[in-house]
Amino acid sequence: MAMELKRQRGIVLIDVLVSMVLLLVALLSILPIFIRSLRTNASAFDYTNVNEMARDKLEQLMNVAISDPALLVPAGQTSAAFPNDLPTHTDPRTGNPSTKATDPPYPYLRTWVVELLDVDDANNLLPVGSGSPYRVKRISVTVSSSRRNLPGVRLATVSSLRRNPNPANNLQ
């Protein structure tokens, strides 16, 4: 009887070891799926941020005066491109914008373009040079993410037309 108990203990130990090996193989086989889902979720979060930042800036630009410096097109030109208005670095402890070059780069870049347009009799939009009467400004905001280790393209461009309330006097 004592010999039989010892044999059963040995069999139980082998069963436990085989079960642990099978569990390890199963866990290692789903690990790549888990890692991919984490990267995909991070990419989706990044894409949500890109879209939100683009819409926020467009809404801000739609609510300033038509002659605001953020919407001005230089004389004789039909459009103006505006540089990134986001910080270049982030404080890793607070997440706030930083001016230290040693801090990590801020992962987003936001620019916008303003175009002067007139409308012909067929409702086509035609570019107009600054200094000439125009009926609308097209504002296009683009935000991109510089995080390269995530899947997918995280870039968003949103546009809207802004009516010129006084085309005869608002020439730029």
Secondary structure, 3 states (H helix, E strand, C coil): CHHHHHHHHHHHHHHHHHHHHHHHHHHHHHHHHHHHHHHHHHHHHHHHHHHHHHHHHHHHHHCCCCCCHHHCCCCCCCEEEECCCCCCEECCCCCCEECCCCCCECCEEEEEEEEEEEECCCCCEEECCCCCCCCEEEEEEEEEECCCCCCCCCEEEEEEEEECCCCCCCCC
